[in-house]
Amino acid sequence: MLVLTRKLGEVIRVGDSITVRILEVKGNQVRLGVEAPADVRIYREEVYRAIRKENEEAALREPGSVDEASAAWQSQREKP
Amino acid sequence: MAEPARKAVDAGDQIPVHSRRFGDYEVPADRLLHFPEGLIGFPHARRFALLDGTRPDAPFRRLLCVDEPELGFVVCDPEALWPGYGSALPPYEGGREHLAVLALVTIPKNPVEMTANLMAPLVVDCRTRVGRQVVLDTGRFSTRHPVLPPADAGATAGGGGTR
C-alpha cells in the first residue's frame, strides 16, 4: 500500500484525471473532495459492500422464485 | 453513458442461451438489455434478457444474464409498488421520461419476506437499451426494503419478520 502524508487543502492525484483533496480534518473525521470523470464510480466502501452483498443474495438459486414472489404478492392483495 | 453504442444487430437475430438453472431459451438480439459496467459484484454480467413472469399482472419479472447463463434475478417495477420512487433518481441528461427503472428483489425461503433493493436500482435508457446500476447513497433507501407490508410478513412468517 502506498502511504502519503498530506496537509489540509493538499491534493493527491490518481492517474491523469482523478484528484482527492483534503477538505477538513475534525477529530477522527476527514472530509475529502474527489474529482473524477463521470464514468468513474465513487462509493463509500460500506455502501459498495452492502450493495454487492445484496446483489449476490438476490441472484436466484431457484428458477421458480418469480412465481413464488407473484403468488405471495397476489395472496396479500386478496386479503380484505 | 460513456460506452460506445452497441453493434448494430439484425432485428431477426435470436441469441440461444443454454442454462442448467433456467432452462434453454432464446432472446431476440434487439431485445437485450446492455449493462456495459455489469452489476456491482458481477462486472462481467453485461447482457440481460428481461422475461415476463407467469403472472403478467404481478409486478415481477425475471432478468436473466445472457453472458453468465446461471445468473438470474427477479426484478420488480418500483414505480408500480412505490409511486413517486422514480423522482428520487439523479437527473439524467438524456431525459428522465426515457428511463425504465427496475429494482432487484431478494427472495428468502419465505417469499412473503421478500425485499427490494431500492438503494441500487437498475436504470435503463429505453431508446438505447443501455443501463447501469445506480447507487442512491442518500440514506433514504435501503438495500432491503420489504415488498409486502411488514405486518403481513410478520403474521405469515410467525413473527420476527422485521428488517
gemmi code that builds the backbone of each chain (N, CA, C; Angstrom):
import gemmi

chains = {
    "A": [
        ("MET", (0.840, -1.196, 0.000), (0.000, 0.000, 0.000), (0.874, 1.244, 0.000)),
        ("LEU", (0.529, 2.174, -0.816), (1.229, 3.472, -0.835), (0.665, 4.339, 0.285)),
        ("VAL", (1.528, 4.870, 1.120), (1.077, 5.730, 2.220), (1.660, 7.123, 2.019)),
        ("LEU", (0.793, 8.131, 1.995), (1.229, 9.508, 1.781), (0.717, 10.369, 2.935)),
        ("THR", (1.491, 11.360, 3.319), (1.022, 12.321, 4.316), (0.653, 13.612, 3.595)),
        ("ARG", (-0.521, 14.141, 3.920), (-0.992, 15.357, 3.281), (-1.457, 16.348, 4.339)),
        ("LYS", (-1.334, 17.635, 4.038), (-1.871, 18.666, 4.928), (-3.241, 19.105, 4.412)),
        ("LEU", (-3.952, 19.811, 5.274), (-5.260, 20.351, 4.891), (-5.140, 21.133, 3.577)),
        ("GLY", (-6.031, 20.858, 2.660), (-6.045, 21.578, 1.395), (-5.154, 20.953, 0.334)),
        ("GLU", (-4.312, 20.036, 0.719), (-3.423, 19.414, -0.271), (-4.160, 18.299, -1.018)),
        ("VAL", (-3.554, 17.893, -2.097), (-4.240, 17.031, -3.055), (-3.393, 15.800, -3.358)),
        ("ILE", (-4.078, 14.704, -3.598), (-3.451, 13.509, -4.177), (-4.047, 13.327, -5.562)),
        ("ARG", (-3.213, 13.023, -6.515), (-3.709, 12.788, -7.867), (-3.549, 11.310, -8.203)),
        ("VAL", (-4.603, 10.714, -8.730), (-4.582, 9.307, -9.155), (-4.704, 9.294, -10.668)),
        ("GLY", (-3.644, 8.914, -11.333), (-3.676, 8.955, -12.789), (-3.811, 10.391, -13.270)),
        ("ASP", (-4.270, 10.551, -14.504), (-4.351, 11.889, -15.099), (-5.604, 12.650, -14.687)),
        ("SER", (-6.644, 11.918, -14.284), (-7.948, 12.575, -14.247), (-8.662, 12.508, -12.900)),
        ("ILE", (-8.021, 11.982, -11.877), (-8.692, 11.864, -10.584), (-7.877, 12.595, -9.526)),
        ("THR", (-8.547, 13.483, -8.776), (-7.865, 14.137, -7.660), (-8.687, 13.952, -6.391)),
        ("VAL", (-7.957, 13.881, -5.278), (-8.579, 13.761, -3.960), (-7.979, 14.849, -3.081)),
        ("ARG", (-8.830, 15.768, -2.618), (-8.344, 16.895, -1.811), (-8.788, 16.734, -0.361)),
        ("ILE", (-7.899, 17.056, 0.570), (-8.250, 17.031, 1.997), (-8.968, 18.352, 2.297)),
        ("LEU", (-10.252, 18.284, 2.581), (-11.051, 19.498, 2.781), (-11.137, 19.919, 4.242)),
        ("GLU", (-11.196, 18.931, 5.117), (-11.407, 19.262, 6.520), (-10.966, 18.093, 7.383)),
        ("VAL", (-10.341, 18.412, 8.500), (-9.962, 17.375, 9.460), (-10.523, 17.791, 10.809)),
        ("LYS", (-11.375, 16.929, 11.379), (-12.012, 17.284, 12.648), (-12.061, 16.018, 13.487)),
        ("GLY", (-11.237, 15.969, 14.533), (-11.189, 14.759, 15.352), (-10.804, 13.565, 14.496)),
        ("ASN", (-11.636, 12.518, 14.523), (-11.301, 11.333, 13.719), (-12.023, 11.334, 12.375)),
        ("GLN", (-12.563, 12.502, 11.982), (-13.244, 12.574, 10.692), (-12.431, 13.405, 9.703)),
        ("VAL", (-12.403, 12.924, 8.477), (-11.722, 13.642, 7.409), (-12.708, 13.835, 6.269)),
        ("ARG", (-12.836, 15.065, 5.779), (-13.682, 15.301, 4.603), (-12.794, 15.380, 3.372)),
        ("LEU", (-13.167, 14.597, 2.372), (-12.376, 14.525, 1.146), (-13.197, 15.065, -0.009)),
        ("GLY", (-12.555, 15.749, -0.917), (-13.214, 16.160, -2.149), (-12.605, 15.386, -3.305)),
        ("VAL", (-13.442, 14.579, -3.950), (-12.945, 13.743, -5.045), (-13.432, 14.325, -6.366)),
        ("GLU", (-12.521, 14.549, -7.279), (-12.918, 14.940, -8.633), (-12.470, 13.852, -9.592)),
        ("ALA", (-13.439, 13.373, -10.381), (-13.145, 12.272, -11.294), (-14.098, 12.361, -12.477)),
        ("PRO", (-13.736, 11.766, -13.602), (-14.659, 11.736, -14.745), (-15.967, 11.046, -14.359)),
        ("ALA", (-17.034, 11.400, -15.063), (-18.369, 10.900, -14.703), (-18.453, 9.383, -14.765)),
        ("ASP", (-17.636, 8.746, -15.596), (-17.765, 7.292, -15.711), (-16.959, 6.549, -14.652)),
        ("VAL", (-16.311, 7.275, -13.769), (-15.634, 6.623, -12.644), (-16.609, 6.611, -11.472)),
        ("ARG", (-16.967, 5.427, -11.014), (-17.938, 5.311, -9.923), (-17.220, 5.456, -8.592)),
        ("ILE", (-17.756, 6.283, -7.745), (-17.154, 6.519, -6.440), (-18.186, 6.162, -5.378)),
        ("TYR", (-17.827, 5.223, -4.507), (-18.752, 4.802, -3.459), (-18.034, 4.837, -2.123)),
        ("ARG", (-18.782, 5.089, -1.066), (-18.249, 4.793, 0.244), (-18.146, 3.275, 0.347)),
        ("GLU", (-17.073, 2.795, 0.931), (-16.791, 1.359, 0.920), (-17.942, 0.531, 1.482)),
        ("GLU", (-18.513, 0.967, 2.610), (-19.563, 0.158, 3.239), (-20.818, 0.107, 2.374)),
        ("VAL", (-21.068, 1.164, 1.616), (-22.227, 1.170, 0.711), (-21.982, 0.197, -0.439)),
        ("TYR", (-20.784, 0.261, -0.999), (-20.420, -0.659, -2.090), (-20.576, -2.118, -1.642)),
        ("ARG", (-20.056, -2.399, -0.438), (-20.111, -3.778, 0.063), (-21.549, -4.234, 0.309)),
        ("ALA", (-22.365, -3.342, 0.848), (-23.764, -3.705, 1.125), (-24.492, -4.033, -0.176)),
        ("ILE", (-24.225, -3.264, -1.212), (-24.916, -3.488, -2.485), (-24.403, -4.760, -3.154)),
        ("ARG", (-23.097, -4.974, -3.088), (-22.547, -6.198, -3.678), (-23.124, -7.428, -2.986)),
        ("LYS", (-23.207, -7.359, -1.661), (-23.748, -8.482, -0.900), (-25.214, -8.704, -1.258)),
        ("GLU", (-25.969, -7.625, -1.375), (-27.389, -7.773, -1.690), (-27.574, -8.318, -3.101)),
        ("ASN", (-26.738, -7.864, -4.036), (-26.801, -8.413, -5.399), (-26.549, -9.919, -5.374)),
        ("GLU", (-25.563, -10.320, -4.575), (-25.247, -11.757, -4.515), (-26.407, -12.535, -3.914)),
        ("GLU", (-27.059, -11.943, -2.906), (-28.182, -12.653, -2.285), (-29.406, -12.658, -3.183)),
        ("ALA", (-29.514, -11.655, -4.047), (-30.669, -11.592, -4.945), (-30.524, -12.573, -6.109)),
        ("ALA", (-29.298, -12.980, -6.406), (-29.086, -13.918, -7.512), (-29.872, -15.193, -7.225)),
        ("LEU", (-30.645, -15.626, -8.207), (-31.597, -16.706, -7.983), (-30.912, -18.053, -7.865)),
        ("ARG", (-31.390, -18.824, -6.905), (-30.971, -20.216, -6.810), (-32.038, -21.125, -7.416)),
        ("GLU", (-33.285, -20.669, -7.366), (-34.395, -21.464, -7.888), (-35.028, -20.737, -9.073)),
        ("PRO", (-35.269, -21.443, -10.166), (-35.891, -20.770, -11.313), (-37.327, -20.348, -11.040)),
        ("GLY", (-37.992, -20.997, -10.058), (-39.405, -20.706, -9.835), (-39.675, -19.552, -8.892)),
        ("SER", (-38.617, -18.854, -8.484), (-38.812, -17.831, -7.463), (-39.741, -16.716, -7.898)),
        ("VAL", (-39.745, -16.399, -9.189), (-40.612, -15.310, -9.647), (-42.082, -15.676, -9.424)),
        ("ASP", (-42.390, -16.964, -9.551), (-43.769, -17.398, -9.313), (-44.103, -17.324, -7.832)),
        ("GLU", (-43.138, -17.684, -6.992), (-43.367, -17.582, -5.543), (-43.612, -16.133, -5.150)),
        ("ALA", (-42.811, -15.239, -5.722), (-42.975, -13.823, -5.407), (-44.347, -13.336, -5.858)),
        ("SER", (-44.730, -13.731, -7.058), (-46.022, -13.298, -7.592), (-47.169, -13.854, -6.756)),
        ("ALA", (-47.045, -15.110, -6.330), (-48.101, -15.726, -5.533), (-48.223, -15.022, -4.185)),
        ("ALA", (-47.092, -14.705, -3.572), (-47.119, -14.020, -2.277), (-47.765, -12.647, -2.428)),
        ("TRP", (-47.415, -11.977, -3.501), (-47.957, -10.640, -3.763), (-49.462, -10.710, -4.002)),
        ("GLN", (-49.860, -11.719, -4.776), (-51.270, -11.882, -5.119), (-52.100, -12.197, -3.877)),
        ("SER", (-51.606, -13.104, -3.030), (-52.395, -13.504, -1.859), (-52.503, -12.337, -0.882)),
        ("GLN", (-51.468, -11.507, -0.839), (-51.523, -10.340, 0.044), (-52.556, -9.337, -0.463)),
        ("ARG", (-52.674, -9.238, -1.772), (-53.640, -8.314, -2.385), (-55.075, -8.742, -2.143)),
        ("GLU", (-55.270, -10.061, -2.091), (-56.629, -10.575, -1.980), (-57.152, -10.509, -0.562)),
        ("LYS", (-56.266, -10.175, 0.387), (-56.718, -10.050, 1.770), (-57.594, -8.823, 1.914)),
        ("PRO", (-58.608, -8.890, 2.770), (-59.512, -7.743, 2.935), (-58.791, -6.538, 3.531)),
    ],
    "B": [
        ("MET", (-23.920, 8.132, -20.519), (-23.086, 6.928, -20.514), (-21.960, 7.047, -21.525)),
        ("ALA", (-20.788, 6.695, -21.093), (-19.623, 6.903, -21.926), (-19.388, 5.743, -22.899)),
        ("GLU", (-20.093, 4.653, -22.680), (-19.857, 3.487, -23.531), (-20.294, 3.762, -24.971)),
        ("PRO", (-19.537, 3.242, -25.912), (-19.952, 3.392, -27.305), (-21.228, 2.603, -27.571)),
        ("ALA", (-21.945, 3.032, -28.563), (-23.177, 2.323, -28.911), (-22.841, 0.890, -29.289)),
        ("ARG", (-23.763, 0.004, -28.971), (-23.509, -1.396, -29.296), (-23.572, -1.598, -30.799)),
        ("LYS", (-23.028, -2.719, -31.206), (-23.011, -3.025, -32.630), (-24.433, -3.163, -33.152)),
        ("ALA", (-24.608, -2.721, -34.347), (-25.918, -2.885, -34.960), (-26.201, -4.378, -35.100)),
        ("VAL", (-27.420, -4.773, -34.781), (-27.763, -6.180, -34.916), (-28.966, -6.299, -35.824)),
        ("ASP", (-29.014, -7.405, -36.484), (-30.172, -7.707, -37.306), (-31.340, -8.007, -36.379)),
        ("ALA", (-32.453, -7.346, -36.610), (-33.594, -7.496, -35.710), (-34.036, -8.951, -35.598)),
        ("GLY", (-33.721, -9.735, -36.606), (-34.167, -11.119, -36.588), (-33.252, -12.053, -35.825)),
        ("ASP", (-32.072, -11.540, -35.407), (-31.118, -12.410, -34.726), (-31.673, -12.918, -33.406)),
        ("GLN", (-31.607, -14.223, -33.225), (-32.011, -14.824, -31.960), (-30.764, -15.330, -31.257)),
        ("ILE", (-30.633, -14.992, -30.002), (-29.482, -15.473, -29.242), (-29.932, -16.665, -28.407)),
        ("PRO", (-29.398, -17.850, -28.687), (-29.768, -19.008, -27.879), (-28.965, -19.026, -26.580)),
        ("VAL", (-29.647, -19.286, -25.482), (-28.970, -19.349, -24.191), (-29.233, -20.725, -23.587)),
        ("HIS", (-28.160, -21.369, -23.153), (-28.295, -22.679, -22.517), (-28.014, -22.519, -21.036)),
        ("SER", (-29.005, -22.793, -20.239), (-28.843, -22.626, -18.796), (-29.360, -23.864, -18.085)),
        ("ARG", (-28.547, -24.402, -17.185), (-29.000, -25.536, -16.387), (-30.090, -25.087, -15.423)),
        ("ARG", (-29.911, -23.902, -14.896), (-30.828, -23.419, -13.855), (-32.159, -22.935, -14.435)),
        ("PHE", (-32.094, -22.237, -15.551), (-33.310, -21.602, -16.066), (-33.840, -22.266, -17.324)),
        ("GLY", (-33.171, -23.313, -17.763), (-33.590, -23.965, -18.994), (-33.051, -23.224, -20.203)),
        ("ASP", (-33.215, -23.818, -21.374), (-32.746, -23.168, -22.591), (-33.802, -22.182, -23.070)),
        ("TYR", (-33.341, -21.050, -23.544), (-34.277, -20.080, -24.103), (-33.578, -19.270, -25.182)),
        ("GLU", (-34.366, -18.561, -25.947), (-33.832, -17.698, -26.995), (-34.304, -16.286, -26.734)),
        ("VAL", (-33.449, -15.343, -27.014), (-33.860, -13.959, -26.849), (-33.456, -13.189, -28.110)),
        ("PRO", (-34.388, -12.393, -28.664), (-34.031, -11.602, -29.847), (-32.919, -10.614, -29.486)),
        ("ALA", (-31.924, -10.534, -30.333), (-30.764, -9.683, -30.038), (-31.160, -8.240, -29.773)),
        ("ASP", (-32.186, -7.777, -30.458), (-32.558, -6.370, -30.280), (-33.439, -6.154, -29.054)),
        ("ARG", (-33.694, -7.223, -28.283), (-34.455, -7.083, -27.037), (-33.540, -7.150, -25.814)),
        ("LEU", (-32.258, -7.386, -26.034), (-31.346, -7.487, -24.894), (-31.213, -6.145, -24.188)),
        ("LEU", (-30.956, -6.214, -22.896), (-30.570, -5.028, -22.147), (-29.064, -5.094, -21.916)),
        ("HIS", (-28.415, -3.952, -22.107), (-26.945, -3.909, -22.029), (-26.511, -3.120, -20.806)),
        ("PHE", (-25.716, -3.758, -19.966), (-25.133, -3.092, -18.803), (-23.617, -3.118, -18.993)),
        ("PRO", (-23.052, -2.107, -19.650), (-21.623, -2.160, -20.008), (-20.696, -2.298, -18.807)),
        ("GLU", (-21.154, -1.841, -17.635), (-20.314, -1.955, -16.440), (-20.648, -3.208, -15.636)),
        ("GLY", (-21.569, -4.004, -16.115), (-22.045, -5.128, -15.324), (-22.865, -4.623, -14.152)),
        ("LEU", (-23.127, -5.513, -13.197), (-23.765, -5.097, -11.953), (-22.691, -5.098, -10.875)),
        ("ILE", (-22.958, -4.417, -9.779), (-21.966, -4.333, -8.717), (-21.723, -5.740, -8.157)),
        ("GLY", (-20.492, -6.184, -8.212), (-20.161, -7.543, -7.803), (-20.232, -8.547, -8.942)),
        ("PHE", (-20.822, -8.154, -10.053), (-20.918, -9.016, -11.246), (-20.455, -8.229, -12.471)),
        ("PRO", (-19.161, -7.897, -12.526), (-18.696, -6.981, -13.575), (-18.798, -7.553, -14.991)),
        ("HIS", (-18.915, -8.879, -15.101), (-18.963, -9.468, -16.435), (-20.385, -9.763, -16.895)),
        ("ALA", (-21.359, -9.473, -16.049), (-22.758, -9.719, -16.401), (-23.283, -8.482, -17.121)),
        ("ARG", (-23.172, -8.504, -18.436), (-23.425, -7.273, -19.209), (-24.664, -7.307, -20.078)),
        ("ARG", (-25.037, -8.489, -20.544), (-26.222, -8.563, -21.414), (-27.298, -9.383, -20.711)),
        ("PHE", (-28.500, -8.835, -20.682), (-29.590, -9.486, -19.955), (-30.835, -9.588, -20.827)),
        ("ALA", (-31.622, -10.613, -20.517), (-32.954, -10.744, -21.111), (-33.970, -10.494, -20.008)),
        ("LEU", (-34.939, -9.659, -20.298), (-35.999, -9.358, -19.332), (-37.235, -10.146, -19.739)),
        ("LEU", (-37.580, -11.136, -18.930), (-38.660, -12.042, -19.297), (-39.836, -11.893, -18.339)),
        ("ASP", (-41.034, -11.960, -18.882), (-42.221, -11.865, -18.046), (-42.314, -13.066, -17.120)),
        ("GLY", (-42.890, -12.858, -15.959), (-43.221, -13.973, -15.087), (-44.442, -14.681, -15.631)),
        ("THR", (-44.850, -15.748, -14.960), (-46.025, -16.472, -15.454), (-47.313, -15.745, -15.100)),
        ("ARG", (-47.235, -14.764, -14.170), (-48.412, -13.951, -13.852), (-48.145, -12.533, -14.314)),
        ("PRO", (-48.577, -12.217, -15.521), (-48.234, -10.896, -16.077), (-48.854, -9.744, -15.300)),
        ("ASP", (-49.870, -10.018, -14.457), (-50.478, -8.936, -13.688), (-49.629, -8.578, -12.464)),
        ("ALA", (-48.722, -9.460, -12.067), (-47.867, -9.178, -10.911), (-46.668, -8.336, -11.357)),
        ("PRO", (-46.192, -7.454, -10.500), (-45.127, -6.521, -10.915), (-43.731, -7.135, -10.830)),
        ("PHE", (-43.605, -8.415, -11.158), (-42.292, -9.071, -11.092), (-41.939, -9.678, -12.435)),
        ("ARG", (-40.675, -9.559, -12.779), (-40.187, -10.214, -13.984), (-38.829, -10.849, -13.698)),
        ("ARG", (-38.398, -11.665, -14.632), (-37.080, -12.280, -14.479), (-36.070, -11.538, -15.345)),
        ("LEU", (-34.908, -11.323, -14.784), (-33.819, -10.691, -15.511), (-32.695, -11.711, -15.567)),
        ("LEU", (-32.558, -12.337, -16.731), (-31.589, -13.425, -16.859), (-30.377, -12.951, -17.644)),
        ("CYS", (-29.215, -13.376, -17.165), (-27.971, -12.921, -17.773), (-27.584, -13.827, -18.935)),
        ("VAL", (-27.370, -13.228, -20.073), (-27.003, -13.986, -21.269), (-25.517, -14.355, -21.228)),
        ("ASP", (-24.705, -13.487, -20.621), (-23.265, -13.742, -20.547), (-22.916, -14.795, -19.498)),
        ("GLU", (-23.706, -14.857, -18.444), (-23.498, -15.859, -17.393), (-24.836, -16.568, -17.186)),
        ("PRO", (-25.078, -17.617, -17.970), (-26.432, -18.194, -18.058), (-26.991, -18.744, -16.746)),
        ("GLU", (-26.132, -18.988, -15.755), (-26.679, -19.473, -14.481), (-27.046, -18.324, -13.546)),
        ("LEU", (-26.822, -17.099, -14.010), (-27.115, -15.928, -13.188), (-28.444, -15.310, -13.611)),
        ("GLY", (-29.327, -15.154, -12.663), (-30.609, -14.527, -12.956), (-31.184, -13.887, -11.708)),
        ("PHE", (-32.076, -12.946, -11.913), (-32.668, -12.216, -10.798), (-34.168, -12.108, -11.013)),
        ("VAL", (-34.873, -11.845, -9.917), (-36.235, -11.349, -10.031), (-36.154, -9.846, -9.854)),
        ("VAL", (-36.825, -9.126, -10.720), (-36.868, -7.669, -10.594), (-38.324, -7.235, -10.471)),
        ("CYS", (-38.507, -6.091, -9.850), (-39.857, -5.526, -9.779), (-39.834, -4.127, -10.362)),
        ("ASP", (-41.033, -3.654, -10.635), (-41.199, -2.281, -11.110), (-41.424, -1.413, -9.872)),
        ("PRO", (-40.400, -0.708, -9.404), (-40.554, 0.009, -8.135), (-41.595, 1.119, -8.210)),
        ("GLU", (-41.752, 1.700, -9.385), (-42.721, 2.790, -9.509), (-44.150, 2.273, -9.307)),
        ("ALA", (-44.401, 1.026, -9.720), (-45.728, 0.449, -9.525), (-45.984, 0.136, -8.057)),
        ("LEU", (-44.936, -0.251, -7.342), (-45.093, -0.630, -5.938), (-44.976, 0.569, -5.005)),
        ("TRP", (-44.115, 1.521, -5.367), (-43.895, 2.700, -4.530), (-43.964, 3.945, -5.414)),
        ("PRO", (-45.188, 4.395, -5.688), (-45.347, 5.521, -6.615), (-44.522, 6.730, -6.151)),
        ("GLY", (-43.858, 7.361, -7.089), (-43.028, 8.520, -6.765), (-41.571, 8.172, -6.584)),
        ("TYR", (-41.249, 6.869, -6.519), (-39.866, 6.449, -6.295), (-38.925, 7.000, -7.368)),
        ("GLY", (-39.399, 7.002, -8.607), (-38.562, 7.430, -9.724), (-38.049, 8.858, -9.591)),
        ("SER", (-38.777, 9.682, -8.827), (-38.346, 11.078, -8.689), (-37.090, 11.188, -7.844)),
        ("ALA", (-36.723, 10.099, -7.159), (-35.501, 10.122, -6.342), (-34.245, 9.914, -7.182)),
        ("LEU", (-34.432, 9.549, -8.437), (-33.260, 9.280, -9.279), (-32.528, 10.582, -9.598)),
        ("PRO", (-31.216, 10.490, -9.776), (-30.476, 11.692, -10.135), (-30.889, 12.184, -11.520)),
        ("PRO", (-30.666, 13.457, -11.803), (-31.033, 13.988, -13.119), (-30.326, 13.208, -14.230)),
        ("TYR", (-31.002, 13.108, -15.356), (-30.427, 12.372, -16.483), (-30.480, 13.271, -17.706)),
        ("GLU", (-29.331, 13.513, -18.282), (-29.259, 14.485, -19.378), (-30.070, 14.042, -20.596)),
        ("GLY", (-30.229, 12.721, -20.757), (-30.986, 12.213, -21.898), (-32.491, 12.356, -21.733)),
        ("GLY", (-32.943, 12.786, -20.554), (-34.380, 12.936, -20.338), (-34.930, 11.778, -19.540)),
        ("ARG", (-35.445, 12.079, -18.345), (-35.926, 11.035, -17.440), (-37.072, 10.219, -18.017)),
        ("GLU", (-37.846, 10.849, -18.912), (-39.029, 10.141, -19.417), (-38.642, 8.911, -20.239)),
        ("HIS", (-37.366, 8.838, -20.630), (-36.924, 7.680, -21.419), (-36.364, 6.563, -20.551)),
        ("LEU", (-36.352, 6.770, -19.241), (-35.729, 5.784, -18.365), (-36.740, 4.763, -17.865)),
        ("ALA", (-36.310, 3.517, -17.840), (-37.066, 2.472, -17.155), (-36.277, 2.096, -15.911)),
        ("VAL", (-36.976, 1.856, -14.832), (-36.311, 1.559, -13.568), (-36.755, 0.187, -13.085)),
        ("LEU", (-35.798, -0.620, -12.678), (-36.077, -1.941, -12.123), (-35.361, -2.052, -10.786)),
        ("ALA", (-35.979, -2.740, -9.853), (-35.297, -2.995, -8.584), (-35.101, -4.501, -8.431)),
        ("LEU", (-33.906, -4.892, -7.994), (-33.627, -6.306, -7.756), (-34.360, -6.752, -6.496)),
        ("VAL", (-34.976, -7.927, -6.580), (-35.742, -8.456, -5.455), (-34.983, -9.646, -4.868)),
        ("THR", (-34.823, -9.617, -3.558), (-34.221, -10.761, -2.869), (-35.343, -11.584, -2.265)),
        ("ILE", (-35.392, -12.869, -2.639), (-36.490, -13.726, -2.202), (-35.942, -14.780, -1.244)),
        ("PRO", (-36.259, -14.647, 0.040), (-35.778, -15.634, 1.012), (-36.641, -16.888, 0.970)),
        ("LYS", (-36.373, -17.822, 1.870), (-37.137, -19.077, 1.900), (-38.629, -18.801, 1.987)),
        ("ASN", (-38.990, -17.849, 2.850), (-40.393, -17.440, 2.929), (-40.585, -16.225, 2.025)),
        ("PRO", (-41.183, -16.433, 0.860), (-41.239, -15.341, -0.130), (-42.027, -14.119, 0.355)),
        ("VAL", (-42.843, -14.314, 1.368), (-43.588, -13.176, 1.923), (-42.623, -12.112, 2.471)),
        ("GLU", (-41.427, -12.571, 2.854), (-40.433, -11.644, 3.411), (-39.508, -11.063, 2.347)),
        ("MET", (-39.889, -11.163, 1.097), (-39.002, -10.664, 0.037), (-38.770, -9.152, 0.175)),
        ("THR", (-37.588, -8.746, -0.278), (-37.221, -7.328, -0.172), (-36.728, -6.839, -1.531)),
        ("ALA", (-36.825, -5.547, -1.719), (-36.333, -4.927, -2.956), (-35.171, -4.006, -2.616)),
        ("ASN", (-34.203, -3.998, -3.494), (-33.035, -3.134, -3.291), (-33.329, -1.757, -3.894)),
        ("LEU", (-33.849, -0.872, -3.052), (-34.189, 0.461, -3.544), (-32.994, 1.404, -3.502)),
        ("MET", (-31.911, 0.981, -2.848), (-30.728, 1.838, -2.813), (-29.948, 1.762, -4.127)),
        ("ALA", (-30.074, 0.637, -4.812), (-29.268, 0.460, -6.026), (-30.133, -0.085, -7.167)),
        ("PRO", (-31.029, 0.753, -7.703), (-31.892, 0.297, -8.797), (-31.124, 0.160, -10.111)),
        ("LEU", (-31.711, -0.588, -11.022), (-31.173, -0.677, -12.377), (-31.933, 0.330, -13.228)),
        ("VAL", (-31.202, 1.197, -13.882), (-31.824, 2.259, -14.664), (-31.415, 2.072, -16.120)),
        ("VAL", (-32.406, 1.979, -16.995), (-32.152, 1.676, -18.406), (-32.743, 2.772, -19.281)),
        ("ASP", (-31.963, 3.239, -20.227), (-32.486, 4.152, -21.248), (-33.206, 3.303, -22.292)),
        ("CYS", (-34.507, 3.494, -22.391), (-35.306, 2.627, -23.267), (-34.950, 2.774, -24.738)),
        ("ARG", (-34.381, 3.904, -25.120), (-34.053, 4.112, -26.535), (-32.827, 3.316, -26.936)),
        ("THR", (-31.831, 3.268, -26.058), (-30.594, 2.568, -26.395), (-30.547, 1.173, -25.785)),
        ("ARG", (-31.449, 0.901, -24.815), (-31.460, -0.344, -24.044), (-30.150, -0.527, -23.269)),
        ("VAL", (-29.499, 0.583, -22.960), (-28.275, 0.542, -22.162), (-28.598, 1.052, -20.758)),
        ("GLY", (-28.082, 0.339, -19.769), (-28.385, 0.739, -18.400), (-27.210, 0.542, -17.477)),
        ("ARG", (-27.438, 0.943, -16.241), (-26.442, 0.648, -15.218), (-27.116, 0.620, -13.850)),
        ("GLN", (-26.403, 0.052, -12.892), (-26.912, 0.031, -11.526), (-26.519, 1.334, -10.861)),
        ("VAL", (-27.516, 2.103, -10.484), (-27.300, 3.425, -9.902), (-27.350, 3.301, -8.384)),
        ("VAL", (-26.466, 4.008, -7.690), (-26.454, 3.962, -6.229), (-27.046, 5.256, -5.682)),
        ("LEU", (-28.127, 5.126, -4.922), (-28.767, 6.283, -4.291), (-28.298, 6.327, -2.836)),
        ("ASP", (-27.141, 6.939, -2.634), (-26.498, 6.937, -1.320), (-26.908, 8.192, -0.553)),
        ("THR", (-28.210, 8.309, -0.297), (-28.707, 9.499, 0.386), (-29.202, 9.167, 1.787)),
        ("GLY", (-29.173, 7.895, 2.138), (-29.700, 7.489, 3.430), (-31.213, 7.274, 3.399)),
        ("ARG", (-31.838, 7.555, 2.277), (-33.288, 7.476, 2.183), (-33.772, 6.061, 1.866)),
        ("PHE", (-32.935, 5.302, 1.173), (-33.381, 3.994, 0.692), (-32.498, 2.881, 1.225)),
        ("SER", (-33.132, 1.727, 1.400), (-32.452, 0.569, 1.943), (-32.164, -0.425, 0.809)),
        ("THR", (-31.170, -1.295, 1.040), (-30.952, -2.396, 0.103), (-31.992, -3.497, 0.340)),
        ("ARG", (-32.729, -3.414, 1.464), (-33.691, -4.472, 1.803), (-35.021, -3.865, 2.215)),
        ("HIS", (-35.673, -3.268, 1.265), (-36.977, -2.661, 1.550), (-38.049, -3.738, 1.397)),
        ("PRO", (-38.873, -3.971, 2.443), (-39.897, -5.014, 2.331), (-40.835, -4.726, 1.164)),
        ("VAL", (-41.122, -5.753, 0.384), (-42.035, -5.583, -0.755), (-43.482, -5.643, -0.272)),
        ("LEU", (-43.749, -6.553, 0.653), (-45.086, -6.648, 1.217), (-45.080, -5.952, 2.572)),
        ("PRO", (-46.242, -5.463, 3.030), (-46.283, -4.755, 4.307), (-45.705, -5.615, 5.430)),
        ("PRO", (-44.873, -5.036, 6.302), (-44.189, -5.806, 7.347), (-45.160, -6.522, 8.268)),
        ("ALA", (-46.293, -5.914, 8.600), (-47.250, -6.563, 9.497), (-47.708, -7.880, 8.887)),
        ("ASP", (-47.949, -7.840, 7.607), (-48.356, -9.038, 6.887), (-47.294, -10.116, 6.931)),
        ("ALA", (-46.068, -9.678, 6.645), (-44.949, -10.620, 6.626), (-44.818, -11.261, 7.999)),
        ("GLY", (-44.970, -10.432, 9.065), (-44.838, -10.948, 10.417), (-45.893, -11.995, 10.711)),
        ("ALA", (-47.129, -11.708, 10.314), (-48.217, -12.626, 10.613), (-47.999, -13.960, 9.915)),
        ("THR", (-47.614, -13.903, 8.639), (-47.483, -15.141, 7.878), (-46.224, -15.908, 8.274)),
        ("ALA", (-45.178, -15.139, 8.643), (-43.919, -15.806, 8.963), (-43.895, -16.251, 10.417)),
        ("GLY", (-44.942, -15.985, 11.159), (-44.962, -16.357, 12.564), (-44.160, -15.389, 13.405)),
        ("GLY", (-44.109, -14.150, 13.013), (-43.436, -13.109, 13.805), (-41.963, -13.021, 13.488)),
        ("GLY", (-41.340, -11.979, 14.000), (-39.895, -11.818, 13.835), (-39.502, -11.465, 12.414)),
        ("GLY", (-40.437, -10.957, 11.632), (-40.129, -10.674, 10.236), (-39.623, -9.264, 10.009)),
        ("THR", (-39.217, -8.575, 11.064), (-38.776, -7.191, 10.877), (-37.382, -7.145, 10.275)),
        ("ARG", (-37.143, -6.138, 9.484), (-35.812, -5.929, 8.914), (-35.365, -4.523, 9.225)),
    ],
}
model = gemmi.Model(1)
for chain_id, residues in chains.items():
    chain = gemmi.Chain(chain_id)
    for i, (resn, *xyz) in enumerate(residues, 1):
        res = gemmi.Residue()
        res.name, res.seqid = resn, gemmi.SeqId(i, " ")
        for name, pos in zip(("N", "CA", "C"), xyz):
            atom = gemmi.Atom()
            atom.name, atom.element = name, gemmi.Element(name[0])
            atom.pos, atom.b_iso = gemmi.Position(*pos), 0.0
            res.add_atom(atom)
        chain.add_residue(res)
    model.add_chain(chain)
structure = gemmi.Structure()
structure.add_model(model)
structure.setup_entities()
